[in-house]
């Protein structure tokens, strides 16, 4: 595959990621009010929907792939820190604030990432949320995909669980690309089995495995009770539900995102993960133009860097 084709897929994934991120983030507020809005499928007011750190960090990954054709950890760490300083109020978690601030102050990213949580590193969902564009870029090379997803994850997430979550999301994106290319939509079970077969043993893999036995007919409350919904902000509490949503809606972008926000929890990150995967396989008519037009344009944002 030519680099131009790879980058087209990256931008498509990032487009879905930014929509899912901003869409999901608009459904925070008083829980009962939000539940009613979701039940009525009442979309947010059609002003510009701002994306969060999920998209900001993914823009950096896109730019690194664009310039180097692979993950350059030193440059990516610098971009993460630079973009963080441009607007620190984009929904970064407490640990991310600390790590990115320290990288910006000159601390080696390896040290900054490993020091948190008593040297265990973060097992948060922040590596997974930005991983689908890597899967889109390396959709024809699973070995490279796994390696590059790991490299991108460990800049901020030195814990094994976070890396497995990032790899799982990248694998899902690559399968979505193949689904679109071949015209063959995998069943939810086959889709998830393919992902699981490449993952190392972990709590994240175990939770994703549980999703194999959960049909689409289950109440969302039951699904999230089993898989989590990102409330804990951990990879193993976020990625399984996001992949379950994607697996059951590979051809329908709009339905995938409504299902994602119905789970409540970490709505922007689950929306980002689901959107970044499903847009790669969805039918074009299921991507609402009004959503596309309502989201802040990442291409014109302050986070696009002319020089790296």
N, C-alpha and C positions, 0 to 999 in steps of 0.2 A: 504494500500500500504506500502511495506517495505521501510525503509529509503534508502536502496541502489537504489531502483527504483526511488525514488524521486530525489536523487542526479544525477542519469543518465539523468533525464529530465532537471535538473538545468544546467548540463554541456552542454546538447544539446542546450538549450536556449542561454547560454553564448557563445557558438560557433557561433550561428547565429548572436548574438549581436555584437561580435567582427568583424565578416565579414562585416556586414552591416555598422558598425561604420567606419572601415578602408576604405571600398569601397566608402562610401559617402564622407569621408574626402578627398579622392583623386580627387574629382570633384569641388574643389575650385580653383579660378583663374579668369582670364579675362572672363566676362560673355559670350560674343559671341563665344569665343573659346571653352568654356566649353559646351555651347549649341550644337555646331557642333559635339563635341566628343560624347555627349549623343545621338544625332540623329543618328550618325554612329555606335553607340554602341561600341565605341572604349575604351576598358578597359585600366587602367593605366599600365605603364611599369611594367613588371613582376619582380620587385625587391620586397623586403619585404614591405608590406603595414603596416604602424604603426597605431595602434588603439589610441584612445584618452581617455579623462577622463570618457567617457561613459562606456568603458570597464574596466578601472582601478577601478572605484567605484563598478562596478558589480562583479568584482573578490572578493572584500571584502565581499559583500553580500553572495556570494557562500561559502566563507570560514566560515562565521558565521553560516550559515545553516548546513554546514558540521560538525562543531564542537558542536553546541548547539541544532540543530534541530528546532530552532526558532530564531527570531530576538532578540539579546541581544543588546540593544541600547548603553550601555556604551562601550562595546567591539567594536561595529561597528563604533561608533564615533572615537575611538582610531585608528582603522584600516584606516578609511577614511583619518585621519590626517597624519598617518605614510606614507601611500602610496602617499599622496600629496607631502610630503617632499622629497620622492625619486626622483621625477621628476615633478617640478611645471609647466613645459612647455608642458602639454598634452591637452591643449585646455580648461582649466577651465575658467569659466566666472569670471568677477570681483567680484561679490558677493561671489562666492564659494571660491575664493582666500582668501577673508577676513575671512569668517567663518572657513575654515579649518586651516588657520594660527592661529587664536585665539584658536581653540580647541587644537591645538598642543602646544600652549603656556600655556595651563592649564585652560582656561575659560570653564565653564560648557557649553556643547553643547546647552542646553535649552536656555541659555542666548544669546549665539552667534547667534543662528538661529532666535530668536525672535526680536533681536535688529535692524535688517536690515529693510530698507524701513519704517523708523519712527515707528517701532514696529509692522508693519503689517506682517513681515516675507516675504520670497521670494515666488512668484508664478511662478517661472521659471520652465523650462522643465527638470531640472536635477534630480528630483525625479522619473519622469516617465521613463526616459531613462534607469534606472537601475532596473526597477520593474518586468519585465517579468520573470526572474528566480524565483522570489517569487511566481508568479502565476503558474509556472511549478511545484514547490515544493508542493504547496497546491491545485493542480488541482482537488482534490477530496473533498475539503472542502472550499466552498465559504466564510463562516463566518470567518474562520481562515485566509483565504487569504486576506480579507478586513482588518482585524485587523493588521496583520503582515505588509501589504503594508503601512498602516498608520504609524506604528511604524518606519519603515525604512525611510519613507519620511520625517518625522518631525525632524530628526536629523539635516538636513540642510534646510528644507523648512517648515516653520511654518505657511504658508498660506493655507487656505482651497482649493483654486484652484489647487495648486500643489499636494495636497493629493488626490483629485478627479482624477487628471490625472494619478497619480501612480496606483491608484486602478483600473482605466479603463484599463490600459495596462496589469496589472496582470490578470484581468478577461479575457482579450483577449487571453492571453497565455494559461490560463486554458481551454478555449473553443477550442483552437487549439489542445491541448493534447487530449481532448475528441473526437475531429474530427478524429484524427489519430487512437485512440483506437477503435472507433466504425465503422470506415470506412464510416461515414456519414458526408459529407461536407455541412455545413450550407450555405444557401444563404446569400449574403451580408447583406440583410435586417434583416434576423433572427439573424445573428451573432451580428450585431450592436444593435439590440433590446435587446438581452440578456444582453449585457454590460450595456446599458442605464438603464435597469430595476433595477440595483443594485446601481446606483449612486445617491448621494445627489444633491439637486438643486445647480446649479453653472453655471457660464459662460461656463465652460468646458463641462458640460453635455449638455447645450443648443447647443453648436457648434457641438458636436458629433451627436446630434439629427438631425441637418441639413444634415448631411452626408447620412442619410437614403434615401433622395430624390435625390441623385446625382448618376446617372448611370455611368457605366464605359465608355460609349461612349462620355462623355463630354471631351472637351479639358482640359488638365491639368491646363492651365492658368485660366480657368473658375473655376475649382475645388478649386484651391488655393486662388482665389479671394474670394470665399465663406468661406472656412475653415481655411485659413492661411497656411503658410508653414514653420513656425518656425523662421521667420526673427526677430520677436519681442522677441524670446527666452522664451516665456511664455508657460505654460501648455496649456492654451486655444487656443494658436496660433499654437501649434505643434501636440498635441495628436489627434485632430479630423482628420487631413489629414493622419497621420500615420495609424490610425485605418481604415480609408477608403481604403488606399492602401492594408493593410493586408486583409480586408474583401473581396476584389475583386480578391485576388491572394493566397488564402489559400493553394492551392496545388502546386504552382509554385514559388519557392524561387527566381530564377533568374529574372523572370518577375516582381515580387514584388519589388525587389531592383532597377531595371531599372525605374519602375514607381516612386519610392520614390525619386530618384535623379533628375528625370525630373521636379519635383516640385521646384527644386533649394532650396532657403532658407537655413535652418539649416540642411544641407545634412548629416552630420555625426550622429546627434541625431535622425533624422527621419529614417535614414538607420539602426541605432542600434535598434530602437523600432520595425521597420518592420521586420528586420532580426531575432530578438529574439522571435518574435511571430510565423512567418510563417515557420521557420525551424522545428517547433514542429508538423506541419501538412503537410508539403510539401512532394511531391514525391522525393525520393532520387536522381533520375536522373535529377532533376531540380536544384540541388546544384552543381555548377561547381567545379570540383576538382581543377582546376587551381586557383580559388578564394581561396579555403580552404588552398592550399599550399602557396599562396602568402601572407597571413595575418600573422603578428607577432603571435607567439604561446603564448597565455596567460598562459598556463601551465608551460612554461619555462621562463616566464618573471620575472623581478625583483620584481614584485608586488605580487607574490605568497609568502605567509608567512609561515614559518615552525612552528613558535610558535605564538599563539594569547594570 
